[in-house]
Amino acid sequence: MTELMSKGIELMLAGMTIVFLFLTMLVVAINMMSSLIERFFPETPNIAGTAATSSSGIDKNIIAAITAAVHQHRNKQQ
């Protein structure tokens, strides 16, 4: 029984080590890809295309449209 238990623990540790190494390599590869993409394709801010937004980050035109729709809906209910 002890030989079977030791083989089981040995197999478990080997499997956990392989999974840990694979996940570590995956994290390193993703970080390298991210840095390469940022280096060769940097994000440029689009200053001309920015829309007016409120403090919540929602476009003011969308807020106005929602407000008008709610107001119209409430008037139809009365």
mmCIF file of the N, C-alpha and C atoms, coordinates in Angstrom:
data_MODEL
# 
_entry.id   MODEL 
# 
loop_
_atom_site.group_PDB 
_atom_site.id 
_atom_site.type_symbol 
_atom_site.label_atom_id 
_atom_site.label_alt_id 
_atom_site.label_comp_id 
_atom_site.label_asym_id 
_atom_site.label_entity_id 
_atom_site.label_seq_id 
_atom_site.pdbx_PDB_ins_code 
_atom_site.Cartn_x 
_atom_site.Cartn_y 
_atom_site.Cartn_z 
_atom_site.occupancy 
_atom_site.B_iso_or_equiv 
_atom_site.pdbx_formal_charge 
_atom_site.auth_seq_id 
_atom_site.auth_comp_id 
_atom_site.auth_asym_id 
_atom_site.auth_atom_id 
_atom_site.pdbx_PDB_model_num 
ATOM 1   N N  . MET A 1 1  ? 0.824   -1.195 0.000   1.00 0.00 ? 1  MET A N  1 
ATOM 2   C CA . MET A 1 1  ? 0.000   0.000  0.000   1.00 0.00 ? 1  MET A CA 1 
ATOM 3   C C  . MET A 1 1  ? 0.867   1.258  0.000   1.00 0.00 ? 1  MET A C  1 
ATOM 4   N N  . THR A 1 2  ? 1.980   1.242  0.731   1.00 0.00 ? 2  THR A N  1 
ATOM 5   C CA . THR A 1 2  ? 2.825   2.432  0.790   1.00 0.00 ? 2  THR A CA 1 
ATOM 6   C C  . THR A 1 2  ? 3.506   2.690  -0.553  1.00 0.00 ? 2  THR A C  1 
ATOM 7   N N  . GLU A 1 3  ? 3.826   1.625  -1.279  1.00 0.00 ? 3  GLU A N  1 
ATOM 8   C CA . GLU A 1 3  ? 4.442   1.813  -2.591  1.00 0.00 ? 3  GLU A CA 1 
ATOM 9   C C  . GLU A 1 3  ? 3.450   2.459  -3.554  1.00 0.00 ? 3  GLU A C  1 
ATOM 10  N N  . LEU A 1 4  ? 2.193   2.024  -3.485  1.00 0.00 ? 4  LEU A N  1 
ATOM 11  C CA . LEU A 1 4  ? 1.156   2.597  -4.332  1.00 0.00 ? 4  LEU A CA 1 
ATOM 12  C C  . LEU A 1 4  ? 0.913   4.062  -3.972  1.00 0.00 ? 4  LEU A C  1 
ATOM 13  N N  . MET A 1 5  ? 0.930   4.349  -2.666  1.00 0.00 ? 5  MET A N  1 
ATOM 14  C CA . MET A 1 5  ? 0.728   5.724  -2.205  1.00 0.00 ? 5  MET A CA 1 
ATOM 15  C C  . MET A 1 5  ? 1.888   6.618  -2.644  1.00 0.00 ? 5  MET A C  1 
ATOM 16  N N  . SER A 1 6  ? 3.110   6.120  -2.547  1.00 0.00 ? 6  SER A N  1 
ATOM 17  C CA . SER A 1 6  ? 4.263   6.929  -2.953  1.00 0.00 ? 6  SER A CA 1 
ATOM 18  C C  . SER A 1 6  ? 4.263   7.167  -4.465  1.00 0.00 ? 6  SER A C  1 
ATOM 19  N N  . LYS A 1 7  ? 3.857   6.179  -5.237  1.00 0.00 ? 7  LYS A N  1 
ATOM 20  C CA . LYS A 1 7  ? 3.753   6.360  -6.688  1.00 0.00 ? 7  LYS A CA 1 
ATOM 21  C C  . LYS A 1 7  ? 2.671   7.395  -7.025  1.00 0.00 ? 7  LYS A C  1 
ATOM 22  N N  . GLY A 1 8  ? 1.580   7.366  -6.281  1.00 0.00 ? 8  GLY A N  1 
ATOM 23  C CA . GLY A 1 8  ? 0.501   8.338  -6.496  1.00 0.00 ? 8  GLY A CA 1 
ATOM 24  C C  . GLY A 1 8  ? 0.950   9.753  -6.185  1.00 0.00 ? 8  GLY A C  1 
ATOM 25  N N  . ILE A 1 9  ? 1.667   9.915  -5.073  1.00 0.00 ? 9  ILE A N  1 
ATOM 26  C CA . ILE A 1 9  ? 2.174   11.237 -4.702  1.00 0.00 ? 9  ILE A CA 1 
ATOM 27  C C  . ILE A 1 9  ? 3.207   11.709 -5.718  1.00 0.00 ? 9  ILE A C  1 
ATOM 28  N N  . GLU A 1 10 ? 4.040   10.801 -6.165  1.00 0.00 ? 10 GLU A N  1 
ATOM 29  C CA . GLU A 1 10 ? 5.054   11.146 -7.167  1.00 0.00 ? 10 GLU A CA 1 
ATOM 30  C C  . GLU A 1 10 ? 4.399   11.610 -8.466  1.00 0.00 ? 10 GLU A C  1 
ATOM 31  N N  . LEU A 1 11 ? 3.365   10.901 -8.894  1.00 0.00 ? 11 LEU A N  1 
ATOM 32  C CA . LEU A 1 11 ? 2.641   11.272 -10.103 1.00 0.00 ? 11 LEU A CA 1 
ATOM 33  C C  . LEU A 1 11 ? 1.931   12.613 -9.933  1.00 0.00 ? 11 LEU A C  1 
ATOM 34  N N  . MET A 1 12 ? 1.355   12.834 -8.746  1.00 0.00 ? 12 MET A N  1 
ATOM 35  C CA . MET A 1 12 ? 0.672   14.092 -8.474  1.00 0.00 ? 12 MET A CA 1 
ATOM 36  C C  . MET A 1 12 ? 1.649   15.264 -8.528  1.00 0.00 ? 12 MET A C  1 
ATOM 37  N N  . LEU A 1 13 ? 2.801   15.117 -7.916  1.00 0.00 ? 13 LEU A N  1 
ATOM 38  C CA . LEU A 1 13 ? 3.793   16.190 -7.918  1.00 0.00 ? 13 LEU A CA 1 
ATOM 39  C C  . LEU A 1 13 ? 4.327   16.454 -9.319  1.00 0.00 ? 13 LEU A C  1 
ATOM 40  N N  . ALA A 1 14 ? 4.518   15.393 -10.090 1.00 0.00 ? 14 ALA A N  1 
ATOM 41  C CA . ALA A 1 14 ? 4.982   15.571 -11.466 1.00 0.00 ? 14 ALA A CA 1 
ATOM 42  C C  . ALA A 1 14 ? 3.934   16.322 -12.288 1.00 0.00 ? 14 ALA A C  1 
ATOM 43  N N  . GLY A 1 15 ? 2.687   15.951 -12.133 1.00 0.00 ? 15 GLY A N  1 
ATOM 44  C CA . GLY A 1 15 ? 1.610   16.630 -12.860 1.00 0.00 ? 15 GLY A CA 1 
ATOM 45  C C  . GLY A 1 15 ? 1.472   18.083 -12.459 1.00 0.00 ? 15 GLY A C  1 
ATOM 46  N N  . MET A 1 16 ? 1.542   18.359 -11.156 1.00 0.00 ? 16 MET A N  1 
ATOM 47  C CA . MET A 1 16 ? 1.437   19.738 -10.687 1.00 0.00 ? 16 MET A CA 1 
ATOM 48  C C  . MET A 1 16 ? 2.607   20.574 -11.182 1.00 0.00 ? 16 MET A C  1 
ATOM 49  N N  . THR A 1 17 ? 3.796   19.982 -11.229 1.00 0.00 ? 17 THR A N  1 
ATOM 50  C CA . THR A 1 17 ? 4.975   20.701 -11.718 1.00 0.00 ? 17 THR A CA 1 
ATOM 51  C C  . THR A 1 17 ? 4.834   21.030 -13.196 1.00 0.00 ? 17 THR A C  1 
ATOM 52  N N  . ILE A 1 18 ? 4.365   20.068 -13.968 1.00 0.00 ? 18 ILE A N  1 
ATOM 53  C CA . ILE A 1 18 ? 4.188   20.296 -15.406 1.00 0.00 ? 18 ILE A CA 1 
ATOM 54  C C  . ILE A 1 18 ? 3.156   21.388 -15.652 1.00 0.00 ? 18 ILE A C  1 
ATOM 55  N N  . VAL A 1 19 ? 2.041   21.354 -14.930 1.00 0.00 ? 19 VAL A N  1 
ATOM 56  C CA . VAL A 1 19 ? 1.008   22.380 -15.094 1.00 0.00 ? 19 VAL A CA 1 
ATOM 57  C C  . VAL A 1 19 ? 1.542   23.747 -14.685 1.00 0.00 ? 19 VAL A C  1 
ATOM 58  N N  . PHE A 1 20 ? 2.272   23.818 -13.574 1.00 0.00 ? 20 PHE A N  1 
ATOM 59  C CA . PHE A 1 20 ? 2.837   25.086 -13.118 1.00 0.00 ? 20 PHE A CA 1 
ATOM 60  C C  . PHE A 1 20 ? 3.805   25.654 -14.151 1.00 0.00 ? 20 PHE A C  1 
ATOM 61  N N  . LEU A 1 21 ? 4.681   24.810 -14.688 1.00 0.00 ? 21 LEU A N  1 
ATOM 62  C CA . LEU A 1 21 ? 5.632   25.280 -15.693 1.00 0.00 ? 21 LEU A CA 1 
ATOM 63  C C  . LEU A 1 21 ? 4.927   25.740 -16.968 1.00 0.00 ? 21 LEU A C  1 
ATOM 64  N N  . PHE A 1 22 ? 3.907   25.003 -17.384 1.00 0.00 ? 22 PHE A N  1 
ATOM 65  C CA . PHE A 1 22 ? 3.162   25.404 -18.576 1.00 0.00 ? 22 PHE A CA 1 
ATOM 66  C C  . PHE A 1 22 ? 2.480   26.748 -18.371 1.00 0.00 ? 22 PHE A C  1 
ATOM 67  N N  . LEU A 1 23 ? 1.837   26.937 -17.228 1.00 0.00 ? 23 LEU A N  1 
ATOM 68  C CA . LEU A 1 23 ? 1.154   28.203 -16.969 1.00 0.00 ? 23 LEU A CA 1 
ATOM 69  C C  . LEU A 1 23 ? 2.147   29.356 -16.862 1.00 0.00 ? 23 LEU A C  1 
ATOM 70  N N  . THR A 1 24 ? 3.317   29.106 -16.282 1.00 0.00 ? 24 THR A N  1 
ATOM 71  C CA . THR A 1 24 ? 4.346   30.141 -16.201 1.00 0.00 ? 24 THR A CA 1 
ATOM 72  C C  . THR A 1 24 ? 4.815   30.530 -17.598 1.00 0.00 ? 24 THR A C  1 
ATOM 73  N N  . MET A 1 25 ? 5.043   29.543 -18.449 1.00 0.00 ? 25 MET A N  1 
ATOM 74  C CA . MET A 1 25 ? 5.459   29.833 -19.824 1.00 0.00 ? 25 MET A CA 1 
ATOM 75  C C  . MET A 1 25 ? 4.366   30.585 -20.576 1.00 0.00 ? 25 MET A C  1 
ATOM 76  N N  . LEU A 1 26 ? 3.111   30.258 -20.315 1.00 0.00 ? 26 LEU A N  1 
ATOM 77  C CA . LEU A 1 26 ? 1.995   30.937 -20.961 1.00 0.00 ? 26 LEU A CA 1 
ATOM 78  C C  . LEU A 1 26 ? 1.937   32.409 -20.560 1.00 0.00 ? 26 LEU A C  1 
ATOM 79  N N  . VAL A 1 27 ? 2.131   32.700 -19.272 1.00 0.00 ? 27 VAL A N  1 
ATOM 80  C CA . VAL A 1 27 ? 2.135   34.085 -18.797 1.00 0.00 ? 27 VAL A CA 1 
ATOM 81  C C  . VAL A 1 27 ? 3.290   34.857 -19.423 1.00 0.00 ? 27 VAL A C  1 
ATOM 82  N N  . VAL A 1 28 ? 4.464   34.256 -19.474 1.00 0.00 ? 28 VAL A N  1 
ATOM 83  C CA . VAL A 1 28 ? 5.627   34.920 -20.072 1.00 0.00 ? 28 VAL A CA 1 
ATOM 84  C C  . VAL A 1 28 ? 5.374   35.190 -21.554 1.00 0.00 ? 28 VAL A C  1 
ATOM 85  N N  . ALA A 1 29 ? 4.820   34.227 -22.265 1.00 0.00 ? 29 ALA A N  1 
ATOM 86  C CA . ALA A 1 29 ? 4.556   34.403 -23.697 1.00 0.00 ? 29 ALA A CA 1 
ATOM 87  C C  . ALA A 1 29 ? 3.533   35.510 -23.940 1.00 0.00 ? 29 ALA A C  1 
ATOM 88  N N  . ILE A 1 30 ? 2.495   35.570 -23.124 1.00 0.00 ? 30 ILE A N  1 
ATOM 89  C CA . ILE A 1 30 ? 1.479   36.611 -23.291 1.00 0.00 ? 30 ILE A CA 1 
ATOM 90  C C  . ILE A 1 30 ? 2.068   37.980 -22.999 1.00 0.00 ? 30 ILE A C  1 
ATOM 91  N N  . ASN A 1 31 ? 2.891   38.090 -21.966 1.00 0.00 ? 31 ASN A N  1 
ATOM 92  C CA . ASN A 1 31 ? 3.526   39.373 -21.655 1.00 0.00 ? 31 ASN A CA 1 
ATOM 93  C C  . ASN A 1 31 ? 4.474   39.806 -22.772 1.00 0.00 ? 31 ASN A C  1 
ATOM 94  N N  . MET A 1 32 ? 5.213   38.865 -23.345 1.00 0.00 ? 32 MET A N  1 
ATOM 95  C CA . MET A 1 32 ? 6.113   39.204 -24.450 1.00 0.00 ? 32 MET A CA 1 
ATOM 96  C C  . MET A 1 32 ? 5.325   39.665 -25.672 1.00 0.00 ? 32 MET A C  1 
ATOM 97  N N  . MET A 1 33 ? 4.230   38.975 -25.979 1.00 0.00 ? 33 MET A N  1 
ATOM 98  C CA . MET A 1 33 ? 3.406   39.380 -27.112 1.00 0.00 ? 33 MET A CA 1 
ATOM 99  C C  . MET A 1 33 ? 2.814   40.764 -26.889 1.00 0.00 ? 33 MET A C  1 
ATOM 100 N N  . SER A 1 34 ? 2.394   41.040 -25.678 1.00 0.00 ? 34 SER A N  1 
ATOM 101 C CA . SER A 1 34 ? 1.831   42.346 -25.361 1.00 0.00 ? 34 SER A CA 1 
ATOM 102 C C  . SER A 1 34 ? 2.854   43.451 -25.549 1.00 0.00 ? 34 SER A C  1 
ATOM 103 N N  . SER A 1 35 ? 4.078   43.227 -25.070 1.00 0.00 ? 35 SER A N  1 
ATOM 104 C CA . SER A 1 35 ? 5.107   44.259 -25.221 1.00 0.00 ? 35 SER A CA 1 
ATOM 105 C C  . SER A 1 35 ? 5.502   44.439 -26.685 1.00 0.00 ? 35 SER A C  1 
ATOM 106 N N  . LEU A 1 36 ? 5.537   43.359 -27.458 1.00 0.00 ? 36 LEU A N  1 
ATOM 107 C CA . LEU A 1 36 ? 5.848   43.479 -28.884 1.00 0.00 ? 36 LEU A CA 1 
ATOM 108 C C  . LEU A 1 36 ? 4.764   44.250 -29.633 1.00 0.00 ? 36 LEU A C  1 
ATOM 109 N N  . ILE A 1 37 ? 3.525   43.963 -29.320 1.00 0.00 ? 37 ILE A N  1 
ATOM 110 C CA . ILE A 1 37 ? 2.425   44.663 -29.986 1.00 0.00 ? 37 ILE A CA 1 
ATOM 111 C C  . ILE A 1 37 ? 2.444   46.138 -29.629 1.00 0.00 ? 37 ILE A C  1 
ATOM 112 N N  . GLU A 1 38 ? 2.701   46.465 -28.361 1.00 0.00 ? 38 GLU A N  1 
ATOM 113 C CA . GLU A 1 38 ? 2.760   47.870 -27.957 1.00 0.00 ? 38 GLU A CA 1 
ATOM 114 C C  . GLU A 1 38 ? 3.940   48.580 -28.607 1.00 0.00 ? 38 GLU A C  1 
ATOM 115 N N  . ARG A 1 39 ? 5.033   47.871 -28.829 1.00 0.00 ? 39 ARG A N  1 
ATOM 116 C CA . ARG A 1 39 ? 6.212   48.492 -29.432 1.00 0.00 ? 39 ARG A CA 1 
ATOM 117 C C  . ARG A 1 39 ? 5.985   48.788 -30.911 1.00 0.00 ? 39 ARG A C  1 
ATOM 118 N N  . PHE A 1 40 ? 5.430   47.832 -31.659 1.00 0.00 ? 40 PHE A N  1 
ATOM 119 C CA . PHE A 1 40 ? 5.283   47.999 -33.097 1.00 0.00 ? 40 PHE A CA 1 
ATOM 120 C C  . PHE A 1 40 ? 3.966   48.660 -33.506 1.00 0.00 ? 40 PHE A C  1 
ATOM 121 N N  . PHE A 1 41 ? 2.949   48.591 -32.674 1.00 0.00 ? 41 PHE A N  1 
ATOM 122 C CA . PHE A 1 41 ? 1.652   49.201 -32.973 1.00 0.00 ? 41 PHE A CA 1 
ATOM 123 C C  . PHE A 1 41 ? 1.193   50.034 -31.781 1.00 0.00 ? 41 PHE A C  1 
ATOM 124 N N  . PRO A 1 42 ? 1.844   51.170 -31.526 1.00 0.00 ? 42 PRO A N  1 
ATOM 125 C CA . PRO A 1 42 ? 1.448   51.974 -30.363 1.00 0.00 ? 42 PRO A CA 1 
ATOM 126 C C  . PRO A 1 42 ? 0.079   52.611 -30.591 1.00 0.00 ? 42 PRO A C  1 
ATOM 127 N N  . GLU A 1 43 ? -0.651  52.791 -29.506 1.00 0.00 ? 43 GLU A N  1 
ATOM 128 C CA . GLU A 1 43 ? -1.951  53.432 -29.601 1.00 0.00 ? 43 GLU A CA 1 
ATOM 129 C C  . GLU A 1 43 ? -1.757  54.935 -29.697 1.00 0.00 ? 43 GLU A C  1 
ATOM 130 N N  . THR A 1 44 ? -2.392  55.523 -30.691 1.00 0.00 ? 44 THR A N  1 
ATOM 131 C CA . THR A 1 44 ? -2.330  56.971 -30.820 1.00 0.00 ? 44 THR A CA 1 
ATOM 132 C C  . THR A 1 44 ? -3.674  57.539 -30.394 1.00 0.00 ? 44 THR A C  1 
ATOM 133 N N  . PRO A 1 45 ? -3.670  58.556 -29.559 1.00 0.00 ? 45 PRO A N  1 
ATOM 134 C CA . PRO A 1 45 ? -4.950  59.119 -29.118 1.00 0.00 ? 45 PRO A CA 1 
ATOM 135 C C  . PRO A 1 45 ? -5.650  59.826 -30.274 1.00 0.00 ? 45 PRO A C  1 
ATOM 136 N N  . ASN A 1 46 ? -6.932  59.582 -30.405 1.00 0.00 ? 46 ASN A N  1 
ATOM 137 C CA . ASN A 1 46 ? -7.735  60.170 -31.467 1.00 0.00 ? 46 ASN A CA 1 
ATOM 138 C C  . ASN A 1 46 ? -8.390  61.434 -30.924 1.00 0.00 ? 46 ASN A C  1 
ATOM 139 N N  . ILE A 1 47 ? -7.699  62.552 -31.035 1.00 0.00 ? 47 ILE A N  1 
ATOM 140 C CA . ILE A 1 47 ? -8.177  63.800 -30.452 1.00 0.00 ? 47 ILE A CA 1 
ATOM 141 C C  . ILE A 1 47 ? -9.345  64.362 -31.254 1.00 0.00 ? 47 ILE A C  1 
ATOM 142 N N  . ALA A 1 48 ? -9.304  64.272 -32.566 1.00 0.00 ? 48 ALA A N  1 
ATOM 143 C CA . ALA A 1 48 ? -10.347 64.858 -33.404 1.00 0.00 ? 48 ALA A CA 1 
ATOM 144 C C  . ALA A 1 48 ? -11.666 64.113 -33.281 1.00 0.00 ? 48 ALA A C  1 
ATOM 145 N N  . GLY A 1 49 ? -11.643 62.838 -32.984 1.00 0.00 ? 49 GLY A N  1 
ATOM 146 C CA . GLY A 1 49 ? -12.858 62.042 -32.966 1.00 0.00 ? 49 GLY A CA 1 
ATOM 147 C C  . GLY A 1 49 ? -13.488 61.872 -31.602 1.00 0.00 ? 49 GLY A C  1 
ATOM 148 N N  . THR A 1 50 ? -13.028 62.597 -30.588 1.00 0.00 ? 50 THR A N  1 
ATOM 149 C CA . THR A 1 50 ? -13.593 62.414 -29.258 1.00 0.00 ? 50 THR A CA 1 
ATOM 150 C C  . THR A 1 50 ? -14.940 63.102 -29.177 1.00 0.00 ? 50 THR A C  1 
ATOM 151 N N  . ALA A 1 51 ? -15.886 62.439 -28.568 1.00 0.00 ? 51 ALA A N  1 
ATOM 152 C CA . ALA A 1 51 ? -17.225 62.995 -28.395 1.00 0.00 ? 51 ALA A CA 1 
ATOM 153 C C  . ALA A 1 51 ? -17.343 63.598 -27.003 1.00 0.00 ? 51 ALA A C  1 
ATOM 154 N N  . ALA A 1 52 ? -18.276 64.497 -26.852 1.00 0.00 ? 52 ALA A N  1 
ATOM 155 C CA . ALA A 1 52 ? -18.496 65.120 -25.548 1.00 0.00 ? 52 ALA A CA 1 
ATOM 156 C C  . ALA A 1 52 ? -19.121 64.091 -24.617 1.00 0.00 ? 52 ALA A C  1 
ATOM 157 N N  . THR A 1 53 ? -18.505 63.883 -23.481 1.00 0.00 ? 53 THR A N  1 
ATOM 158 C CA . THR A 1 53 ? -19.014 62.911 -22.527 1.00 0.00 ? 53 THR A CA 1 
ATOM 159 C C  . THR A 1 53 ? -19.230 63.581 -21.188 1.00 0.00 ? 53 THR A C  1 
ATOM 160 N N  . SER A 1 54 ? -20.125 63.007 -20.419 1.00 0.00 ? 54 SER A N  1 
ATOM 161 C CA . SER A 1 54 ? -20.374 63.528 -19.086 1.00 0.00 ? 54 SER A CA 1 
ATOM 162 C C  . SER A 1 54 ? -19.356 62.941 -18.120 1.00 0.00 ? 54 SER A C  1 
ATOM 163 N N  . SER A 1 55 ? -19.509 63.268 -16.847 1.00 0.00 ? 55 SER A N  1 
ATOM 164 C CA . SER A 1 55 ? -18.553 62.771 -15.852 1.00 0.00 ? 55 SER A CA 1 
ATOM 165 C C  . SER A 1 55 ? -18.631 61.258 -15.700 1.00 0.00 ? 55 SER A C  1 
ATOM 166 N N  . SER A 1 56 ? -19.770 60.644 -16.078 1.00 0.00 ? 56 SER A N  1 
ATOM 167 C CA . SER A 1 56 ? -19.902 59.195 -15.971 1.00 0.00 ? 56 SER A CA 1 
ATOM 168 C C  . SER A 1 56 ? -19.293 58.476 -17.165 1.00 0.00 ? 56 SER A C  1 
ATOM 169 N N  . GLY A 1 57 ? -18.864 59.233 -18.189 1.00 0.00 ? 57 GLY A N  1 
ATOM 170 C CA . GLY A 1 57 ? -18.240 58.613 -19.343 1.00 0.00 ? 57 GLY A CA 1 
ATOM 171 C C  . GLY A 1 57 ? -19.212 58.253 -20.444 1.00 0.00 ? 57 GLY A C  1 
ATOM 172 N N  . ILE A 1 58 ? -20.491 58.632 -20.303 1.00 0.00 ? 58 ILE A N  1 
ATOM 173 C CA . ILE A 1 58 ? -21.498 58.336 -21.319 1.00 0.00 ? 58 ILE A CA 1 
ATOM 174 C C  . ILE A 1 58 ? -21.670 59.576 -22.191 1.00 0.00 ? 58 ILE A C  1 
ATOM 175 N N  . ASP A 1 59 ? -21.802 59.373 -23.483 1.00 0.00 ? 59 ASP A N  1 
ATOM 176 C CA . ASP A 1 59 ? -21.965 60.468 -24.435 1.00 0.00 ? 59 ASP A CA 1 
ATOM 177 C C  . ASP A 1 59 ? -23.204 61.287 -24.073 1.00 0.00 ? 59 ASP A C  1 
ATOM 178 N N  . LYS A 1 60 ? -23.076 62.612 -24.132 1.00 0.00 ? 60 LYS A N  1 
ATOM 179 C CA . LYS A 1 60 ? -24.189 63.494 -23.755 1.00 0.00 ? 60 LYS A CA 1 
ATOM 180 C C  . LYS A 1 60 ? -25.369 63.341 -24.705 1.00 0.00 ? 60 LYS A C  1 
ATOM 181 N N  . ASN A 1 61 ? -25.118 63.010 -25.956 1.00 0.00 ? 61 ASN A N  1 
ATOM 182 C CA . ASN A 1 61 ? -26.216 62.785 -26.903 1.00 0.00 ? 61 ASN A CA 1 
ATOM 183 C C  . ASN A 1 61 ? -27.029 61.556 -26.522 1.00 0.00 ? 61 ASN A C  1 
ATOM 184 N N  . ILE A 1 62 ? -26.364 60.536 -26.023 1.00 0.00 ? 62 ILE A N  1 
ATOM 185 C CA . ILE A 1 62 ? -27.068 59.322 -25.591 1.00 0.00 ? 62 ILE A CA 1 
ATOM 186 C C  . ILE A 1 62 ? -27.914 59.625 -24.366 1.00 0.00 ? 62 ILE A C  1 
ATOM 187 N N  . ILE A 1 63 ? -27.371 60.398 -23.430 1.00 0.00 ? 63 ILE A N  1 
ATOM 188 C CA . ILE A 1 63 ? -28.134 60.771 -22.234 1.00 0.00 ? 63 ILE A CA 1 
ATOM 189 C C  . ILE A 1 63 ? -29.363 61.575 -22.634 1.00 0.00 ? 63 ILE A C  1 
ATOM 190 N N  . ALA A 1 64 ? -29.212 62.494 -23.583 1.00 0.00 ? 64 ALA A N  1 
ATOM 191 C CA . ALA A 1 64 ? -30.347 63.299 -24.034 1.00 0.00 ? 64 ALA A CA 1 
ATOM 192 C C  . ALA A 1 64 ? -31.404 62.428 -24.700 1.00 0.00 ? 64 ALA A C  1 
ATOM 193 N N  . ALA A 1 65 ? -30.987 61.453 -25.497 1.00 0.00 ? 65 ALA A N  1 
ATOM 194 C CA . ALA A 1 65 ? -31.939 60.569 -26.166 1.00 0.00 ? 65 ALA A CA 1 
ATOM 195 C C  . ALA A 1 65 ? -32.688 59.708 -25.158 1.00 0.00 ? 65 ALA A C  1 
ATOM 196 N N  . ILE A 1 66 ? -31.998 59.207 -24.157 1.00 0.00 ? 66 ILE A N  1 
ATOM 197 C CA . ILE A 1 66 ? -32.647 58.387 -23.128 1.00 0.00 ? 66 ILE A CA 1 
ATOM 198 C C  . ILE A 1 66 ? -33.632 59.233 -22.334 1.00 0.00 ? 66 ILE A C  1 
ATOM 199 N N  . THR A 1 67 ? -33.231 60.453 -21.984 1.00 0.00 ? 67 THR A N  1 
ATOM 200 C CA . THR A 1 67 ? -34.106 61.345 -21.225 1.00 0.00 ? 67 THR A CA 1 
ATOM 201 C C  . THR A 1 67 ? -35.366 61.667 -22.022 1.00 0.00 ? 67 THR A C  1 
ATOM 202 N N  . ALA A 1 68 ? -35.215 61.937 -23.315 1.00 0.00 ? 68 ALA A N  1 
ATOM 203 C CA . ALA A 1 68 ? -36.375 62.235 -24.152 1.00 0.00 ? 68 ALA A CA 1 
ATOM 204 C C  . ALA A 1 68 ? -37.294 61.025 -24.264 1.00 0.00 ? 68 ALA A C  1 
ATOM 205 N N  . ALA A 1 69 ? -36.737 59.838 -24.394 1.00 0.00 ? 69 ALA A N  1 
ATOM 206 C CA . ALA A 1 69 ? -37.549 58.626 -24.505 1.00 0.00 ? 69 ALA A CA 1 
ATOM 207 C C  . ALA A 1 69 ? -38.320 58.360 -23.219 1.00 0.00 ? 69 ALA A C  1 
ATOM 208 N N  . VAL A 1 70 ? -37.671 58.540 -22.075 1.00 0.00 ? 70 VAL A N  1 
ATOM 209 C CA . VAL A 1 70 ? -38.352 58.336 -20.789 1.00 0.00 ? 70 VAL A CA 1 
ATOM 210 C C  . VAL A 1 70 ? -39.454 59.371 -20.614 1.00 0.00 ? 70 VAL A C  1 
ATOM 211 N N  . HIS A 1 71 ? -39.179 60.621 -20.968 1.00 0.00 ? 71 HIS A N  1 
ATOM 212 C CA . HIS A 1 71 ? -40.175 61.685 -20.842 1.00 0.00 ? 71 HIS A CA 1 
ATOM 213 C C  . HIS A 1 71 ? -41.384 61.391 -21.729 1.00 0.00 ? 71 HIS A C  1 
ATOM 214 N N  . GLN A 1 72 ? -41.136 60.952 -22.961 1.00 0.00 ? 72 GLN A N  1 
ATOM 215 C CA . GLN A 1 72 ? -42.225 60.630 -23.879 1.00 0.00 ? 72 GLN A CA 1 
ATOM 216 C C  . GLN A 1 72 ? -43.032 59.442 -23.364 1.00 0.00 ? 72 GLN A C  1 
ATOM 217 N N  . HIS A 1 73 ? -42.363 58.438 -22.824 1.00 0.00 ? 73 HIS A N  1 
ATOM 218 C CA . HIS A 1 73 ? -43.048 57.260 -22.291 1.00 0.00 ? 73 HIS A CA 1 
ATOM 219 C C  . HIS A 1 73 ? -43.935 57.637 -21.109 1.00 0.00 ? 73 HIS A C  1 
ATOM 220 N N  . ARG A 1 74 ? -43.433 58.482 -20.235 1.00 0.00 ? 74 ARG A N  1 
ATOM 221 C CA . ARG A 1 74 ? -44.220 58.907 -19.067 1.00 0.00 ? 74 ARG A CA 1 
ATOM 222 C C  . ARG A 1 74 ? -45.425 59.742 -19.492 1.00 0.00 ? 74 ARG A C  1 
ATOM 223 N N  . ASN A 1 75 ? -45.276 60.566 -20.521 1.00 0.00 ? 75 ASN A N  1 
ATOM 224 C CA . ASN A 1 75 ? -46.406 61.370 -20.992 1.00 0.00 ? 75 ASN A CA 1 
ATOM 225 C C  . ASN A 1 75 ? -47.480 60.500 -21.622 1.00 0.00 ? 75 ASN A C  1 
ATOM 226 N N  . LYS A 1 76 ? -47.110 59.402 -22.287 1.00 0.00 ? 76 LYS A N  1 
ATOM 227 C CA . LYS A 1 76 ? -48.094 58.498 -22.881 1.00 0.00 ? 76 LYS A CA 1 
ATOM 228 C C  . LYS A 1 76 ? -48.866 57.734 -21.807 1.00 0.00 ? 76 LYS A C  1 
ATOM 229 N N  . GLN A 1 77 ? -48.259 57.488 -20.667 1.00 0.00 ? 77 GLN A N  1 
ATOM 230 C CA . GLN A 1 77 ? -48.894 56.733 -19.591 1.00 0.00 ? 77 GLN A CA 1 
ATOM 231 C C  . GLN A 1 77 ? -49.997 57.548 -18.920 1.00 0.00 ? 77 GLN A C  1 
ATOM 232 N N  . GLN A 1 78 ? -49.922 58.868 -18.967 1.00 0.00 ? 78 GLN A N  1 
ATOM 233 C CA . GLN A 1 78 ? -50.908 59.717 -18.276 1.00 0.00 ? 78 GLN A CA 1 
ATOM 234 C C  . GLN A 1 78 ? -52.146 59.916 -19.043 1.00 0.00 ? 78 GLN A C  1 
# 
